[in-house]
Amino acid sequence: MSISRIIANITQYISEAAMRIFGPNDDSYPTIGVQPFKGEPYDKRKDDNN
């Protein structure tokens, strides 16, 4: 009885993971479009790590 329960639990665990991986996305990110760049371009002369 316990072996069949273990196999059932393993099967359920794997099938739930597969459904989560291959299922539709449930992300609720807002549609915001392209964001402008707000930063300084890289300048090797101003790099502090040299």
N, CA, C and O atoms as a Tripos MOL2 file, in Angstrom:
@<TRIPOS>MOLECULE
protein
  200   199    50     0     0
PROTEIN
NO_CHARGES

@<TRIPOS>ATOM
      1 N           0.8150   -1.1880    0.0000 N.3       1 MET1
      2 CA          0.0000    0.0000    0.0000 C.3       1 MET1
      3 C           0.8610    1.2550    0.0000 C.2       1 MET1
      4 O           0.5620    2.2090   -0.7180 O.2       1 MET1
      5 N           1.9130    1.2660    0.7880 N.am      2 SER2
      6 CA          2.7350    2.4680    0.8640 C.3       2 SER2
      7 C           3.5670    2.6670   -0.4060 C.2       2 SER2
      8 O           3.8520    3.8020   -0.7860 O.2       2 SER2
      9 N           3.9530    1.5820   -1.0580 N.am      3 ILE3
     10 CA          4.7250    1.7160   -2.3020 C.3       3 ILE3
     11 C           3.8610    2.3530   -3.3800 C.2       3 ILE3
     12 O           4.3270    3.2240   -4.1140 O.2       3 ILE3
     13 N           2.6140    1.9290   -3.4810 N.am      4 SER4
     14 CA          1.7320    2.5270   -4.4890 C.3       4 SER4
     15 C           1.4440    3.9940   -4.1550 C.2       4 SER4
     16 O           1.2900    4.8090   -5.0640 O.2       4 SER4
     17 N           1.3710    4.3370   -2.8860 N.am      5 ARG5
     18 CA          1.1610    5.7310   -2.4890 C.3       5 ARG5
     19 C           2.3910    6.5730   -2.8370 C.2       5 ARG5
     20 O           2.2520    7.7110   -3.2840 O.2       5 ARG5
     21 N           3.5770    6.0300   -2.6380 N.am      6 ILE6
     22 CA          4.8180    6.7400   -2.9790 C.3       6 ILE6
     23 C           4.8900    6.9770   -4.4810 C.2       6 ILE6
     24 O           5.2300    8.0730   -4.9250 O.2       6 ILE6
     25 N           4.5700    5.9520   -5.2620 N.am      7 ILE7
     26 CA          4.5920    6.0940   -6.7260 C.3       7 ILE7
     27 C           3.5480    7.1140   -7.1750 C.2       7 ILE7
     28 O           3.8070    7.9020   -8.0840 O.2       7 ILE7
     29 N           2.3770    7.1080   -6.5510 N.am      8 ALA8
     30 CA          1.3440    8.0870   -6.8950 C.3       8 ALA8
     31 C           1.8000    9.5030   -6.5580 C.2       8 ALA8
     32 O           1.5580   10.4290   -7.3320 O.2       8 ALA8
     33 N           2.4480    9.6790   -5.4270 N.am      9 ASN9
     34 CA          2.9500   11.0040   -5.0430 C.3       9 ASN9
     35 C           4.0320   11.4890   -5.9960 C.2       9 ASN9
     36 O           4.0550   12.6650   -6.3600 O.2       9 ASN9
     37 N           4.9230   10.6010   -6.4010 N.am     10 ILE10
     38 CA          5.9840   10.9660   -7.3480 C.3      10 ILE10
     39 C           5.3850   11.3440   -8.6960 C.2      10 ILE10
     40 O           5.7870   12.3340   -9.3070 O.2      10 ILE10
     41 N           4.4250   10.5540   -9.1510 N.am     11 THR11
     42 CA          3.7640   10.8470  -10.4260 C.3      11 THR11
     43 C           3.0460   12.1850  -10.3670 C.2      11 THR11
     44 O           3.1200   12.9660  -11.3160 O.2      11 THR11
     45 N           2.3580   12.4610   -9.2800 N.am     12 GLN12
     46 CA          1.6620   13.7380   -9.1320 C.3      12 GLN12
     47 C           2.6490   14.8950   -9.1050 C.2      12 GLN12
     48 O           2.4000   15.9320   -9.7190 O.2      12 GLN12
     49 N           3.7570   14.7350   -8.4070 N.am     13 TYR13
     50 CA          4.7720   15.7800   -8.3120 C.3      13 TYR13
     51 C           5.3340   16.1120   -9.6950 C.2      13 TYR13
     52 O           5.4680   17.2830  -10.0490 O.2      13 TYR13
     53 N           5.6600   15.0850  -10.4690 N.am     14 ILE14
     54 CA          6.2400   15.2990  -11.8000 C.3      14 ILE14
     55 C           5.2140   15.8890  -12.7510 C.2      14 ILE14
     56 O           5.5420   16.7840  -13.5300 O.2      14 ILE14
     57 N           3.9750   15.4050  -12.7020 N.am     15 SER15
     58 CA          2.9590   15.9310  -13.6130 C.3      15 SER15
     59 C           2.6000   17.3790  -13.2900 C.2      15 SER15
     60 O           2.3540   18.1670  -14.2030 O.2      15 SER15
     61 N           2.5650   17.7410  -12.0080 N.am     16 GLU16
     62 CA          2.2980   19.1410  -11.6540 C.3      16 GLU16
     63 C           3.4270   20.0480  -12.1190 C.2      16 GLU16
     64 O           3.1790   21.1710  -12.5580 O.2      16 GLU16
     65 N           4.6640   19.5720  -12.0270 N.am     17 ALA17
     66 CA          5.7980   20.3710  -12.5060 C.3      17 ALA17
     67 C           5.7210   20.5430  -14.0190 C.2      17 ALA17
     68 O           5.9770   21.6340  -14.5290 O.2      17 ALA17
     69 N           5.3740   19.4860  -14.7380 N.am     18 ALA18
     70 CA          5.2610   19.5760  -16.1970 C.3      18 ALA18
     71 C           4.1290   20.5190  -16.5990 C.2      18 ALA18
     72 O           4.2720   21.2820  -17.5540 O.2      18 ALA18
     73 N           3.0180   20.4740  -15.8890 N.am     19 MET19
     74 CA          1.9200   21.3860  -16.2000 C.3      19 MET19
     75 C           2.3230   22.8310  -15.9380 C.2      19 MET19
     76 O           1.9240   23.7280  -16.6810 O.2      19 MET19
     77 N           3.1010   23.0640  -14.9030 N.am     20 ARG20
     78 CA          3.5440   24.4310  -14.6060 C.3      20 ARG20
     79 C           4.5350   24.9260  -15.6560 C.2      20 ARG20
     80 O           4.4920   26.0900  -16.0540 O.2      20 ARG20
     81 N           5.4240   24.0450  -16.1030 N.am     21 ILE21
     82 CA          6.4220   24.4500  -17.1000 C.3      21 ILE21
     83 C           5.7790   24.7040  -18.4530 C.2      21 ILE21
     84 O           6.0600   25.7190  -19.0910 O.2      21 ILE21
     85 N           4.9220   23.7990  -18.8960 N.am     22 PHE22
     86 CA          4.3840   23.8680  -20.2480 C.3      22 PHE22
     87 C           2.9970   24.4940  -20.3220 C.2      22 PHE22
     88 O           2.4290   24.5920  -21.4090 O.2      22 PHE22
     89 N           2.4470   24.9140  -19.2070 N.am     23 GLY23
     90 CA          1.1310   25.5350  -19.1930 C.3      23 GLY23
     91 C           1.2060   27.0030  -19.5910 C.2      23 GLY23
     92 O           2.2950   27.5370  -19.8000 O.2      23 GLY23
     93 N           0.0560   27.6540  -19.6970 N.am     24 PRO24
     94 CA          0.0500   29.0810  -20.0530 C.3      24 PRO24
     95 C           0.6580   29.9200  -18.9260 C.2      24 PRO24
     96 O           0.6270   29.5450  -17.7540 O.2      24 PRO24
     97 N           1.2010   31.0490  -19.3170 N.am     25 ASN25
     98 CA          1.8140   31.9460  -18.3350 C.3      25 ASN25
     99 C           0.7500   32.5560  -17.4410 C.2      25 ASN25
    100 O          -0.3370   32.9010  -17.9040 O.2      25 ASN25
    101 N           1.0610   32.6870  -16.1750 N.am     26 ASP26
    102 CA          0.1610   33.3590  -15.2490 C.3      26 ASP26
    103 C           0.8040   34.6350  -14.7150 C.2      26 ASP26
    104 O           0.4550   35.1200  -13.6380 O.2      26 ASP26
    105 N           1.7460   35.1680  -15.4850 N.am     27 ASP27
    106 CA          2.4020   36.4120  -15.0930 C.3      27 ASP27
    107 C           1.4430   37.5740  -15.3300 C.2      27 ASP27
    108 O           0.6990   37.5760  -16.3110 O.2      27 ASP27
    109 N           1.4560   38.5290  -14.4650 N.am     28 SER28
    110 CA          0.5850   39.6940  -14.6250 C.3      28 SER28
    111 C           1.4270   40.9650  -14.7190 C.2      28 SER28
    112 O           1.2140   41.9260  -13.9800 O.2      28 SER28
    113 N           2.3820   40.9450  -15.6390 N.am     29 TYR29
    114 CA          3.2170   42.1200  -15.8440 C.3      29 TYR29
    115 C           2.4260   43.1700  -16.6220 C.2      29 TYR29
    116 O           1.6870   42.8190  -17.5410 O.2      29 TYR29
    117 N           2.5660   44.4500  -16.2740 N.am     30 PRO30
    118 CA          1.8490   45.4800  -17.0360 C.3      30 PRO30
    119 C           2.4760   45.6840  -18.4060 C.2      30 PRO30
    120 O           3.6850   45.5260  -18.5730 O.2      30 PRO30
    121 N           1.6620   46.0310  -19.3710 N.am     31 THR31
    122 CA          2.1470   46.3330  -20.7070 C.3      31 THR31
    123 C           2.5920   47.7890  -20.7070 C.2      31 THR31
    124 O           1.7650   48.6970  -20.7820 O.2      31 THR31
    125 N           3.8960   48.0080  -20.6230 N.am     32 ILE32
    126 CA          4.3900   49.3680  -20.4630 C.3      32 ILE32
    127 C           5.1640   49.8660  -21.6680 C.2      32 ILE32
    128 O           5.4120   51.0670  -21.7780 O.2      32 ILE32
    129 N           5.5510   48.9920  -22.5660 N.am     33 GLY33
    130 CA          6.2740   49.4220  -23.7510 C.3      33 GLY33
    131 C           7.7580   49.6040  -23.4800 C.2      33 GLY33
    132 O           8.2820   49.1670  -22.4550 O.2      33 GLY33
    133 N           8.4140   50.2540  -24.4160 N.am     34 VAL34
    134 CA          9.8520   50.4640  -24.3480 C.3      34 VAL34
    135 C          10.1620   51.5910  -23.3680 C.2      34 VAL34
    136 O           9.5190   52.6400  -23.3900 O.2      34 VAL34
    137 N          11.1520   51.3660  -22.5100 N.am     35 GLN35
    138 CA         11.5440   52.3770  -21.5430 C.3      35 GLN35
    139 C          12.7820   53.1210  -22.0590 C.2      35 GLN35
    140 O          13.7060   52.4950  -22.5770 O.2      35 GLN35
    141 N          12.8030   54.4250  -21.9220 N.am     36 PRO36
    142 CA         13.9900   55.1750  -22.3590 C.3      36 PRO36
    143 C          15.1720   54.9040  -21.4320 C.2      36 PRO36
    144 O          14.9990   54.5950  -20.2530 O.2      36 PRO36
    145 N          16.3560   55.0250  -21.9800 N.am     37 PHE37
    146 CA         17.5720   54.8120  -21.2110 C.3      37 PHE37
    147 C          17.8520   56.0370  -20.3660 C.2      37 PHE37
    148 O          17.9550   57.1460  -20.8900 O.2      37 PHE37
    149 N          17.9760   55.8450  -19.0560 N.am     38 LYS38
    150 CA         18.2790   56.9540  -18.1520 C.3      38 LYS38
    151 C          19.5670   56.6170  -17.4170 C.2      38 LYS38
    152 O          19.5370   56.1910  -16.2630 O.2      38 LYS38
    153 N          20.6720   56.8050  -18.0730 N.am     39 GLY39
    154 CA         21.9310   56.4940  -17.4360 C.3      39 GLY39
    155 C          23.0800   57.1280  -18.1850 C.2      39 GLY39
    156 O          22.8910   57.8000  -19.1990 O.2      39 GLY39
    157 N          24.2340   56.9110  -17.6860 N.am     40 GLU40
    158 CA         25.4340   57.4490  -18.3010 C.3      40 GLU40
    159 C          26.0570   56.3820  -19.1990 C.2      40 GLU40
    160 O          26.1780   55.2300  -18.7830 O.2      40 GLU40
    161 N          26.4500   56.7380  -20.4120 N.am     41 PRO41
    162 CA         27.1570   55.7700  -21.2500 C.3      41 PRO41
    163 C          28.5130   55.4230  -20.6240 C.2      41 PRO41
    164 O          29.1120   56.2340  -19.9170 O.2      41 PRO41
    165 N          28.9770   54.2180  -20.8960 N.am     42 TYR42
    166 CA         30.2420   53.7620  -20.3280 C.3      42 TYR42
    167 C          31.3940   54.5750  -20.8850 C.2      42 TYR42
    168 O          31.5000   54.7710  -22.0960 O.2      42 TYR42
    169 N          32.2540   55.0460  -20.0000 N.am     43 ASP43
    170 CA         33.4550   55.7720  -20.3980 C.3      43 ASP43
    171 C          34.6230   55.1390  -19.6390 C.2      43 ASP43
    172 O          34.6870   55.1960  -18.4110 O.2      43 ASP43
    173 N          35.5350   54.5430  -20.3870 N.am     44 LYS44
    174 CA         36.6480   53.8320  -19.7610 C.3      44 LYS44
    175 C          37.5340   54.7590  -18.9330 C.2      44 LYS44
    176 O          38.1210   54.3280  -17.9410 O.2      44 LYS44
    177 N          37.6340   56.0140  -19.3280 N.am     45 ARG45
    178 CA         38.4670   56.9630  -18.5750 C.3      45 ARG45
    179 C          37.8840   57.2530  -17.1900 C.2      45 ARG45
    180 O          38.6270   57.5920  -16.2690 O.2      45 ARG45
    181 N          36.5720   57.1250  -17.0350 N.am     46 LYS46
    182 CA         35.9350   57.3930  -15.7470 C.3      46 LYS46
    183 C          35.7130   56.1360  -14.9220 C.2      46 LYS46
    184 O          35.1310   56.2110  -13.8400 O.2      46 LYS46
    185 N          36.1580   54.9910  -15.4000 N.am     47 ASP47
    186 CA         35.9510   53.7270  -14.7050 C.3      47 ASP47
    187 C          36.7790   53.7030  -13.4310 C.2      47 ASP47
    188 O          37.9770   53.9810  -13.4660 O.2      47 ASP47
    189 N          36.1490   53.3700  -12.3000 N.am     48 ASP48
    190 CA         36.8390   53.3550  -11.0100 C.3      48 ASP48
    191 C          37.6050   52.0640  -10.7580 C.2      48 ASP48
    192 O          38.3840   51.9900   -9.8080 O.2      48 ASP48
    193 N          37.4040   51.0660  -11.5700 N.am     49 ASN49
    194 CA         38.0200   49.7570  -11.3420 C.3      49 ASN49
    195 C          39.4010   49.6120  -11.9890 C.2      49 ASN49
    196 O          39.9340   48.5020  -12.0200 O.2      49 ASN49
    197 N          39.9810   50.6570  -12.4920 N.am     50 ASN50
    198 CA         41.3120   50.5580  -13.1180 C.3      50 ASN50
    199 C          42.4060   50.7730  -12.1270 C.2      50 ASN50
    200 O          43.5830   50.7240  -12.4860 O.2      50 ASN50
@<TRIPOS>BOND
     1     1     2 1
     2     2     3 1
     3     3     4 2
     4     3     5 am
     5     5     6 1
     6     6     7 1
     7     7     8 2
     8     7     9 am
     9     9    10 1
    10    10    11 1
    11    11    12 2
    12    11    13 am
    13    13    14 1
    14    14    15 1
    15    15    16 2
    16    15    17 am
    17    17    18 1
    18    18    19 1
    19    19    20 2
    20    19    21 am
    21    21    22 1
    22    22    23 1
    23    23    24 2
    24    23    25 am
    25    25    26 1
    26    26    27 1
    27    27    28 2
    28    27    29 am
    29    29    30 1
    30    30    31 1
    31    31    32 2
    32    31    33 am
    33    33    34 1
    34    34    35 1
    35    35    36 2
    36    35    37 am
    37    37    38 1
    38    38    39 1
    39    39    40 2
    40    39    41 am
    41    41    42 1
    42    42    43 1
    43    43    44 2
    44    43    45 am
    45    45    46 1
    46    46    47 1
    47    47    48 2
    48    47    49 am
    49    49    50 1
    50    50    51 1
    51    51    52 2
    52    51    53 am
    53    53    54 1
    54    54    55 1
    55    55    56 2
    56    55    57 am
    57    57    58 1
    58    58    59 1
    59    59    60 2
    60    59    61 am
    61    61    62 1
    62    62    63 1
    63    63    64 2
    64    63    65 am
    65    65    66 1
    66    66    67 1
    67    67    68 2
    68    67    69 am
    69    69    70 1
    70    70    71 1
    71    71    72 2
    72    71    73 am
    73    73    74 1
    74    74    75 1
    75    75    76 2
    76    75    77 am
    77    77    78 1
    78    78    79 1
    79    79    80 2
    80    79    81 am
    81    81    82 1
    82    82    83 1
    83    83    84 2
    84    83    85 am
    85    85    86 1
    86    86    87 1
    87    87    88 2
    88    87    89 am
    89    89    90 1
    90    90    91 1
    91    91    92 2
    92    91    93 am
    93    93    94 1
    94    94    95 1
    95    95    96 2
    96    95    97 am
    97    97    98 1
    98    98    99 1
    99    99   100 2
   100    99   101 am
   101   101   102 1
   102   102   103 1
   103   103   104 2
   104   103   105 am
   105   105   106 1
   106   106   107 1
   107   107   108 2
   108   107   109 am
   109   109   110 1
   110   110   111 1
   111   111   112 2
   112   111   113 am
   113   113   114 1
   114   114   115 1
   115   115   116 2
   116   115   117 am
   117   117   118 1
   118   118   119 1
   119   119   120 2
   120   119   121 am
   121   121   122 1
   122   122   123 1
   123   123   124 2
   124   123   125 am
   125   125   126 1
   126   126   127 1
   127   127   128 2
   128   127   129 am
   129   129   130 1
   130   130   131 1
   131   131   132 2
   132   131   133 am
   133   133   134 1
   134   134   135 1
   135   135   136 2
   136   135   137 am
   137   137   138 1
   138   138   139 1
   139   139   140 2
   140   139   141 am
   141   141   142 1
   142   142   143 1
   143   143   144 2
   144   143   145 am
   145   145   146 1
   146   146   147 1
   147   147   148 2
   148   147   149 am
   149   149   150 1
   150   150   151 1
   151   151   152 2
   152   151   153 am
   153   153   154 1
   154   154   155 1
   155   155   156 2
   156   155   157 am
   157   157   158 1
   158   158   159 1
   159   159   160 2
   160   159   161 am
   161   161   162 1
   162   162   163 1
   163   163   164 2
   164   163   165 am
   165   165   166 1
   166   166   167 1
   167   167   168 2
   168   167   169 am
   169   169   170 1
   170   170   171 1
   171   171   172 2
   172   171   173 am
   173   173   174 1
   174   174   175 1
   175   175   176 2
   176   175   177 am
   177   177   178 1
   178   178   179 1
   179   179   180 2
   180   179   181 am
   181   181   182 1
   182   182   183 1
   183   183   184 2
   184   183   185 am
   185   185   186 1
   186   186   187 1
   187   187   188 2
   188   187   189 am
   189   189   190 1
   190   190   191 1
   191   191   192 2
   192   191   193 am
   193   193   194 1
   194   194   195 1
   195   195   196 2
   196   195   197 am
   197   197   198 1
   198   198   199 1
   199   199   200 2
@<TRIPOS>SUBSTRUCTURE
     1 MET1         2 RESIDUE 1 A MET
     2 SER2         6 RESIDUE 1 A SER
     3 ILE3        10 RESIDUE 1 A ILE
     4 SER4        14 RESIDUE 1 A SER
     5 ARG5        18 RESIDUE 1 A ARG
     6 ILE6        22 RESIDUE 1 A ILE
     7 ILE7        26 RESIDUE 1 A ILE
     8 ALA8        30 RESIDUE 1 A ALA
     9 ASN9        34 RESIDUE 1 A ASN
    10 ILE10       38 RESIDUE 1 A ILE
    11 THR11       42 RESIDUE 1 A THR
    12 GLN12       46 RESIDUE 1 A GLN
    13 TYR13       50 RESIDUE 1 A TYR
    14 ILE14       54 RESIDUE 1 A ILE
    15 SER15       58 RESIDUE 1 A SER
    16 GLU16       62 RESIDUE 1 A GLU
    17 ALA17       66 RESIDUE 1 A ALA
    18 ALA18       70 RESIDUE 1 A ALA
    19 MET19       74 RESIDUE 1 A MET
    20 ARG20       78 RESIDUE 1 A ARG
    21 ILE21       82 RESIDUE 1 A ILE
    22 PHE22       86 RESIDUE 1 A PHE
    23 GLY23       90 RESIDUE 1 A GLY
    24 PRO24       94 RESIDUE 1 A PRO
    25 ASN25       98 RESIDUE 1 A ASN
    26 ASP26      102 RESIDUE 1 A ASP
    27 ASP27      106 RESIDUE 1 A ASP
    28 SER28      110 RESIDUE 1 A SER
    29 TYR29      114 RESIDUE 1 A TYR
    30 PRO30      118 RESIDUE 1 A PRO
    31 THR31      122 RESIDUE 1 A THR
    32 ILE32      126 RESIDUE 1 A ILE
    33 GLY33      130 RESIDUE 1 A GLY
    34 VAL34      134 RESIDUE 1 A VAL
    35 GLN35      138 RESIDUE 1 A GLN
    36 PRO36      142 RESIDUE 1 A PRO
    37 PHE37      146 RESIDUE 1 A PHE
    38 LYS38      150 RESIDUE 1 A LYS
    39 GLY39      154 RESIDUE 1 A GLY
    40 GLU40      158 RESIDUE 1 A GLU
    41 PRO41      162 RESIDUE 1 A PRO
    42 TYR42      166 RESIDUE 1 A TYR
    43 ASP43      170 RESIDUE 1 A ASP
    44 LYS44      174 RESIDUE 1 A LYS
    45 ARG45      178 RESIDUE 1 A ARG
    46 LYS46      182 RESIDUE 1 A LYS
    47 ASP47      186 RESIDUE 1 A ASP
    48 ASP48      190 RESIDUE 1 A ASP
    49 ASN49      194 RESIDUE 1 A ASN
    50 ASN50      198 RESIDUE 1 A ASN
